Amino acid sequence: KMAAVSGIRALMKVPHLLILQQSFRLTPLQLASTRHCSGSNGLKLPSDTENKSLLENLSLLGVDVKMVRQRQPGVLRKAFTNEMGLAQFLQEKGASHKIIASIVSRYPRAITRSVEHLEQRWQLWRNVFNTDAEIVSILGRSPESFFRSSDNENLKKNIAFLISLGLNSKDLHRLLTTAPRTFSNSLELNKQMVEFLEDICHELGGNDPEQFAKSVISKNLYILIRSTKRVKANIDNLKTFLKLSDAELLALLQGHGADILDLSNEYLKKNFKNIEQKIILLGCKKDDMKKLIINYPMILYIGPSTLNSKLDCLLKGGITIKQILEKPKVLDYSTQNITERLKELQRVGYDFEKNGINILDSSWKRFAAKIEKLSNLPEE
């Protein structure tokens, strides 16, 4: 019976397979080995046996089979897969042969999804993205974001829930591309984090918990894939480290402080301790450190050796710690970038005491234009 059903399926797919044959230069003999997916939980062959016809099809599609074996080897032992259906589906959406091969190589489980499932998921994504081309572009960069979860109903519920929070299509776009695991979370888990954030707002005396939760999620796209335990510990640590009042902490979290809430608790502690030691060593007070972190919380993202290297580089280049405290965004740039800029500024005799350090916090284009202008000034 199974052989008969497979034969009928194959006949029904002939027009589609001819399209694939023309696109991927497959011969009728090679196409005869194509199988069709019976669902994501397809039967498996004996544990040490790979599906030969599947391997042939993957080779025809240009898939890196070695990479498949490294990433998800179990897929190669499935008796029923849908690699040709997937290839045709993606091709119709505008994906090139190269992109399709790359997607399957990097996320092999994609070939276990039925065409019906793919159509449903694509339509859900199209509720967020304007064009098929945008989705193809994301799949090319991160196939896991689209194929990781097979639960379309959960995805649908999560999108509806996040929209209900007031997140717009731009926020959802960023979430899907940057933190796609948000949408594979259970709806209950995402609700738990939102309720936790609303409770934090209440505790700190805020009067708009819904807006607070929305603001934190918009600023920190990773927060929904972290545990409430981690976020709570980071909030408590910030309050203790910086000796913040409830009002100060609320203002910090509603601003750029939200950016650091997803860090590991130990990493945050280590970085805070290093900043404290370095700042005091440079002759600053604890109040200076508090002001620095409140004005530039992203400094807590920078590891100790990297931060110390940047500070030493700036100080060696003739910049004072007071200037760095007033303009901490110069620490956004790499040590190499800072070194190159300082060298150029030294060459043209730039006076940091007189002109300040704003020039270090500018685009390369503006910086180069400024250097050229300074180079052409007549010597005094």
PEVEN-V885482 format. One record per residue. N is the residue number from 1. SS is DSSP state (a for helix, b for strand, c for the rest). PSI is psi in radians with two decimals (999 if undefined). NEAR is the number of other C-alpha atoms within 12 Angstrom. Layout:
n=N ss=SS psi=PSI near=NEAR
n=N ss=SS psi=PSI near=NEAR
//
This chain:
n=1 ss=c psi=-0.77 near=7
n=2 ss=a psi=-0.72 near=12
n=3 ss=a psi=-0.69 near=10
n=4 ss=a psi=-0.78 near=10
n=5 ss=a psi=-0.77 near=14
n=6 ss=a psi=-0.69 near=20
n=7 ss=a psi=-0.75 near=18
n=8 ss=a psi=-0.76 near=15
n=9 ss=a psi=-0.76 near=22
n=10 ss=a psi=-0.73 near=25
n=11 ss=a psi=-0.70 near=19
n=12 ss=a psi=-0.49 near=14
n=13 ss=c psi=-0.02 near=23
n=14 ss=a psi=-0.87 near=20
n=15 ss=a psi=-0.72 near=15
n=16 ss=a psi=-0.68 near=24
n=17 ss=a psi=-0.55 near=34
n=18 ss=a psi=-0.65 near=23
n=19 ss=a psi=-0.80 near=23
n=20 ss=a psi=-0.67 near=32
n=21 ss=a psi=-0.77 near=26
n=22 ss=a psi=-0.69 near=16
n=23 ss=a psi=-0.76 near=22
n=24 ss=a psi=0.12 near=28
n=25 ss=c psi=0.83 near=19
n=26 ss=c psi=2.51 near=25
n=27 ss=c psi=2.73 near=19
n=28 ss=a psi=-0.66 near=18
n=29 ss=a psi=-0.73 near=14
n=30 ss=a psi=-0.65 near=26
n=31 ss=a psi=-0.39 near=34
n=32 ss=c psi=-0.38 near=25
n=33 ss=c psi=-0.02 near=29
n=34 ss=c psi=2.35 near=41
n=35 ss=c psi=2.88 near=40
n=36 ss=c psi=2.48 near=37
n=37 ss=c psi=2.40 near=32
n=38 ss=c psi=0.25 near=26
n=39 ss=c psi=2.92 near=23
n=40 ss=c psi=-0.24 near=30
n=41 ss=c psi=0.87 near=21
n=42 ss=c psi=2.71 near=24
n=43 ss=c psi=2.63 near=20
n=44 ss=b psi=2.59 near=22
n=45 ss=c psi=3.02 near=18
n=46 ss=c psi=2.56 near=13
n=47 ss=c psi=-0.47 near=15
n=48 ss=c psi=0.20 near=13
n=49 ss=c psi=2.17 near=18
n=50 ss=c psi=2.60 near=23
n=51 ss=c psi=1.93 near=27
n=52 ss=a psi=-0.74 near=21
n=53 ss=a psi=-0.55 near=28
n=54 ss=a psi=-0.79 near=37
n=55 ss=a psi=-0.70 near=32
n=56 ss=a psi=-0.80 near=26
n=57 ss=a psi=-0.69 near=38
n=58 ss=a psi=-0.68 near=41
n=59 ss=a psi=-0.72 near=23
n=60 ss=a psi=-0.59 near=30
n=61 ss=c psi=-0.08 near=38
n=62 ss=c psi=0.31 near=28
n=63 ss=c psi=2.50 near=31
n=64 ss=c psi=1.63 near=26
n=65 ss=a psi=-0.58 near=30
n=66 ss=a psi=-0.71 near=19
n=67 ss=a psi=-0.68 near=22
n=68 ss=a psi=-0.78 near=31
n=69 ss=a psi=-0.58 near=22
n=70 ss=a psi=-0.62 near=16
n=71 ss=a psi=-0.94 near=19
n=72 ss=a psi=1.22 near=22
n=73 ss=a psi=-0.45 near=25
n=74 ss=a psi=-0.49 near=27
n=75 ss=a psi=-0.63 near=40
n=76 ss=a psi=-0.17 near=42
n=77 ss=a psi=0.10 near=29
n=78 ss=b psi=2.47 near=36
n=79 ss=c psi=-0.50 near=32
n=80 ss=c psi=2.14 near=35
n=81 ss=c psi=3.06 near=39
n=82 ss=c psi=0.73 near=39
n=83 ss=a psi=-0.67 near=46
n=84 ss=a psi=-0.65 near=50
n=85 ss=a psi=-0.71 near=39
n=86 ss=a psi=-0.78 near=41
n=87 ss=a psi=-0.77 near=44
n=88 ss=a psi=-0.74 near=33
n=89 ss=a psi=-0.86 near=32
n=90 ss=a psi=-0.61 near=36
n=91 ss=a psi=-0.71 near=26
n=92 ss=a psi=-0.41 near=21
n=93 ss=c psi=-0.05 near=26
n=94 ss=c psi=0.12 near=22
n=95 ss=c psi=2.43 near=27
n=96 ss=c psi=2.89 near=25
n=97 ss=a psi=-0.76 near=30
n=98 ss=a psi=-0.76 near=23
n=99 ss=a psi=-0.73 near=28
n=100 ss=a psi=-0.79 near=40
n=101 ss=a psi=-0.70 near=37
n=102 ss=a psi=-0.73 near=31
n=103 ss=a psi=-0.85 near=40
n=104 ss=a psi=-0.65 near=44
n=105 ss=a psi=-0.73 near=35
n=106 ss=a psi=-0.45 near=32
n=107 ss=c psi=1.34 near=37
n=108 ss=a psi=-0.53 near=41
n=109 ss=a psi=-0.18 near=38
n=110 ss=a psi=-0.52 near=42
n=111 ss=a psi=-0.03 near=51
n=112 ss=a psi=-0.05 near=42
n=113 ss=c psi=2.35 near=39
n=114 ss=c psi=2.79 near=32
n=115 ss=a psi=-0.65 near=27
n=116 ss=a psi=-0.79 near=21
n=117 ss=a psi=-0.77 near=29
n=118 ss=a psi=-0.74 near=32
n=119 ss=a psi=-0.77 near=22
n=120 ss=a psi=-0.81 near=21
n=121 ss=a psi=-0.72 near=30
n=122 ss=a psi=-0.72 near=30
n=123 ss=a psi=-0.66 near=22
n=124 ss=a psi=-0.73 near=29
n=125 ss=a psi=-0.60 near=36
n=126 ss=a psi=-0.28 near=25
n=127 ss=c psi=-0.31 near=24
n=128 ss=c psi=-0.70 near=30
n=129 ss=c psi=2.64 near=26
n=130 ss=c psi=-0.55 near=17
n=131 ss=c psi=2.77 near=17
n=132 ss=a psi=-0.63 near=25
n=133 ss=a psi=-0.64 near=21
n=134 ss=a psi=-0.75 near=22
n=135 ss=a psi=-0.74 near=31
n=136 ss=a psi=-0.72 near=33
n=137 ss=a psi=-0.73 near=24
n=138 ss=a psi=-0.74 near=28
n=139 ss=a psi=-0.64 near=35
n=140 ss=a psi=-0.60 near=30
n=141 ss=a psi=-0.69 near=20
n=142 ss=c psi=1.39 near=26
n=143 ss=a psi=-0.49 near=31
n=144 ss=a psi=-0.61 near=30
n=145 ss=a psi=-0.55 near=34
n=146 ss=a psi=-0.68 near=42
n=147 ss=a psi=-0.20 near=37
n=148 ss=c psi=-0.83 near=31
n=149 ss=c psi=2.52 near=29
n=150 ss=c psi=0.10 near=29
n=151 ss=c psi=1.62 near=24
n=152 ss=a psi=-0.61 near=28
n=153 ss=a psi=-0.69 near=20
n=154 ss=a psi=-0.69 near=24
n=155 ss=a psi=-0.78 near=36
n=156 ss=a psi=-0.76 near=28
n=157 ss=a psi=-0.72 near=23
n=158 ss=a psi=-0.71 near=33
n=159 ss=a psi=-0.79 near=36
n=160 ss=a psi=-0.71 near=24
n=161 ss=a psi=-0.80 near=25
n=162 ss=a psi=-0.60 near=34
n=163 ss=a psi=-0.66 near=21
n=164 ss=a psi=-0.37 near=19
n=165 ss=c psi=-0.18 near=28
n=166 ss=c psi=0.07 near=21
n=167 ss=c psi=2.36 near=28
n=168 ss=c psi=3.14 near=23
n=169 ss=a psi=-0.54 near=23
n=170 ss=a psi=-0.74 near=20
n=171 ss=a psi=-0.79 near=27
n=172 ss=a psi=-0.69 near=35
n=173 ss=a psi=-0.84 near=30
n=174 ss=a psi=-0.67 near=24
n=175 ss=a psi=-0.80 near=35
n=176 ss=a psi=-0.60 near=39
n=177 ss=a psi=-0.52 near=31
n=178 ss=a psi=-0.71 near=26
n=179 ss=c psi=1.11 near=28
n=180 ss=c psi=-0.40 near=32
n=181 ss=a psi=-0.34 near=30
n=182 ss=a psi=-0.68 near=40
n=183 ss=a psi=-0.21 near=44
n=184 ss=a psi=-0.22 near=31
n=185 ss=c psi=2.68 near=31
n=186 ss=c psi=2.66 near=25
n=187 ss=a psi=-0.67 near=26
n=188 ss=a psi=-0.69 near=18
n=189 ss=a psi=-0.76 near=24
n=190 ss=a psi=-0.68 near=34
n=191 ss=a psi=-0.66 near=26
n=192 ss=a psi=-0.77 near=22
n=193 ss=a psi=-0.73 near=32
n=194 ss=a psi=-0.77 near=34
n=195 ss=a psi=-0.67 near=23
n=196 ss=a psi=-0.81 near=28
n=197 ss=a psi=-0.68 near=38
n=198 ss=a psi=-0.68 near=30
n=199 ss=a psi=-0.70 near=23
n=200 ss=a psi=-0.76 near=31
n=201 ss=a psi=-0.79 near=31
n=202 ss=a psi=-0.84 near=21
n=203 ss=a psi=-0.60 near=19
n=204 ss=c psi=0.08 near=27
n=205 ss=c psi=0.25 near=19
n=206 ss=c psi=2.67 near=24
n=207 ss=c psi=0.08 near=17
n=208 ss=c psi=1.29 near=20
n=209 ss=a psi=-0.61 near=25
n=210 ss=a psi=-0.76 near=26
n=211 ss=a psi=-0.65 near=23
n=212 ss=a psi=-0.84 near=33
n=213 ss=a psi=-0.77 near=39
n=214 ss=a psi=-0.76 near=34
n=215 ss=a psi=-0.78 near=33
n=216 ss=a psi=-0.77 near=39
n=217 ss=a psi=-0.71 near=42
n=218 ss=a psi=-0.64 near=33
n=219 ss=a psi=-0.53 near=26
n=220 ss=c psi=1.66 near=32
n=221 ss=c psi=-0.27 near=33
n=222 ss=c psi=-0.12 near=30
n=223 ss=a psi=-0.55 near=41
n=224 ss=a psi=-0.20 near=42
n=225 ss=a psi=0.25 near=32
n=226 ss=c psi=2.88 near=30
n=227 ss=c psi=2.65 near=26
n=228 ss=a psi=-0.53 near=28
n=229 ss=a psi=-0.79 near=21
n=230 ss=a psi=-0.83 near=25
n=231 ss=a psi=-0.73 near=34
n=232 ss=a psi=-0.78 near=25
n=233 ss=a psi=-0.70 near=25
n=234 ss=a psi=-0.69 near=34
n=235 ss=a psi=-0.78 near=39
n=236 ss=a psi=-0.73 near=26
n=237 ss=a psi=-0.74 near=28
n=238 ss=a psi=-0.74 near=36
n=239 ss=a psi=-0.75 near=26
n=240 ss=a psi=-0.85 near=17
n=241 ss=a psi=-0.81 near=27
n=242 ss=a psi=-0.03 near=30
n=243 ss=c psi=0.97 near=21
n=244 ss=c psi=2.54 near=24
n=245 ss=c psi=2.93 near=18
n=246 ss=a psi=-0.73 near=23
n=247 ss=a psi=-0.71 near=20
n=248 ss=a psi=-0.73 near=24
n=249 ss=a psi=-0.73 near=34
n=250 ss=a psi=-0.78 near=36
n=251 ss=a psi=-0.70 near=24
n=252 ss=a psi=-0.78 near=34
n=253 ss=a psi=-0.53 near=40
n=254 ss=a psi=-0.28 near=35
n=255 ss=c psi=-2.40 near=26
n=256 ss=a psi=-0.10 near=26
n=257 ss=a psi=-0.43 near=34
n=258 ss=a psi=-0.48 near=37
n=259 ss=a psi=-0.46 near=30
n=260 ss=a psi=0.03 near=42
n=261 ss=c psi=-0.32 near=42
n=262 ss=c psi=-0.08 near=33
n=263 ss=c psi=2.71 near=35
n=264 ss=c psi=2.53 near=25
n=265 ss=a psi=-0.72 near=27
n=266 ss=a psi=-0.69 near=18
n=267 ss=a psi=-0.75 near=23
n=268 ss=a psi=-0.80 near=32
n=269 ss=a psi=-0.80 near=28
n=270 ss=a psi=-0.77 near=22
n=271 ss=a psi=-0.66 near=32
n=272 ss=a psi=-0.79 near=35
n=273 ss=a psi=-0.70 near=23
n=274 ss=a psi=-0.75 near=25
n=275 ss=a psi=-0.78 near=36
n=276 ss=a psi=-0.84 near=31
n=277 ss=a psi=-0.77 near=20
n=278 ss=a psi=-0.77 near=26
n=279 ss=a psi=-0.77 near=29
n=280 ss=a psi=-0.69 near=18
n=281 ss=a psi=-0.55 near=17
n=282 ss=c psi=0.16 near=22
n=283 ss=c psi=0.26 near=16
n=284 ss=c psi=2.90 near=22
n=285 ss=c psi=2.91 near=20
n=286 ss=a psi=-0.53 near=23
n=287 ss=a psi=-0.60 near=19
n=288 ss=a psi=-0.72 near=27
n=289 ss=a psi=-0.73 near=36
n=290 ss=a psi=-0.80 near=31
n=291 ss=a psi=-0.70 near=27
n=292 ss=a psi=-0.84 near=31
n=293 ss=a psi=-0.65 near=38
n=294 ss=a psi=-0.71 near=35
n=295 ss=a psi=-0.46 near=25
n=296 ss=c psi=1.19 near=30
n=297 ss=a psi=-0.39 near=35
n=298 ss=a psi=-0.20 near=31
n=299 ss=a psi=-0.45 near=38
n=300 ss=a psi=-0.17 near=42
n=301 ss=a psi=-0.39 near=32
n=302 ss=c psi=2.14 near=31
n=303 ss=c psi=2.71 near=24
n=304 ss=a psi=-0.90 near=24
n=305 ss=a psi=-0.67 near=17
n=306 ss=a psi=-0.80 near=23
n=307 ss=a psi=-0.81 near=31
n=308 ss=a psi=-0.68 near=27
n=309 ss=a psi=-0.75 near=22
n=310 ss=a psi=-0.80 near=33
n=311 ss=a psi=-0.79 near=38
n=312 ss=a psi=-0.69 near=25
n=313 ss=a psi=-0.79 near=29
n=314 ss=a psi=-0.77 near=36
n=315 ss=a psi=-0.70 near=23
n=316 ss=a psi=-0.51 near=18
n=317 ss=c psi=0.09 near=29
n=318 ss=c psi=0.19 near=26
n=319 ss=c psi=2.46 near=33
n=320 ss=c psi=2.75 near=24
n=321 ss=a psi=-0.55 near=33
n=322 ss=a psi=-0.72 near=26
n=323 ss=a psi=-0.65 near=26
n=324 ss=a psi=-0.71 near=36
n=325 ss=a psi=-0.57 near=31
n=326 ss=a psi=-0.46 near=23
n=327 ss=c psi=1.12 near=25
n=328 ss=a psi=-0.28 near=34
n=329 ss=a psi=-0.22 near=27
n=330 ss=a psi=-0.35 near=35
n=331 ss=a psi=-0.10 near=38
n=332 ss=a psi=-0.51 near=27
n=333 ss=c psi=2.69 near=27
n=334 ss=c psi=2.78 near=23
n=335 ss=a psi=-0.68 near=25
n=336 ss=a psi=-0.77 near=17
n=337 ss=a psi=-0.81 near=23
n=338 ss=a psi=-0.78 near=33
n=339 ss=a psi=-0.79 near=26
n=340 ss=a psi=-0.72 near=21
n=341 ss=a psi=-0.75 near=32
n=342 ss=a psi=-0.67 near=32
n=343 ss=a psi=-0.76 near=21
n=344 ss=a psi=-0.73 near=24
n=345 ss=a psi=-0.64 near=29
n=346 ss=a psi=-0.67 near=20
n=347 ss=a psi=-0.65 near=16
n=348 ss=c psi=0.14 near=22
n=349 ss=c psi=0.63 near=21
n=350 ss=c psi=2.37 near=28
n=351 ss=c psi=1.81 near=19
n=352 ss=a psi=-0.59 near=24
n=353 ss=a psi=-0.66 near=16
n=354 ss=a psi=-0.72 near=12
n=355 ss=a psi=-0.14 near=14
n=356 ss=c psi=-3.04 near=20
n=357 ss=c psi=0.23 near=34
n=358 ss=a psi=-0.55 near=24
n=359 ss=a psi=-0.47 near=27
n=360 ss=a psi=-0.40 near=40
n=361 ss=c psi=1.07 near=24
n=362 ss=c psi=2.86 near=21
n=363 ss=c psi=2.79 near=17
n=364 ss=a psi=-0.63 near=17
n=365 ss=a psi=-0.82 near=13
n=366 ss=a psi=-0.67 near=16
n=367 ss=a psi=-0.80 near=24
n=368 ss=a psi=-0.69 near=20
n=369 ss=a psi=-0.69 near=16
n=370 ss=a psi=-0.73 near=23
n=371 ss=a psi=-0.74 near=26
n=372 ss=a psi=-0.73 near=16
n=373 ss=a psi=-0.77 near=15
n=374 ss=a psi=-0.58 near=20
n=375 ss=a psi=-0.50 near=18
n=376 ss=c psi=-0.02 near=11
n=377 ss=c psi=2.45 near=13
n=378 ss=c psi=2.47 near=8
n=379 ss=c psi=2.48 near=8
n=380 ss=c psi=999 near=4
//
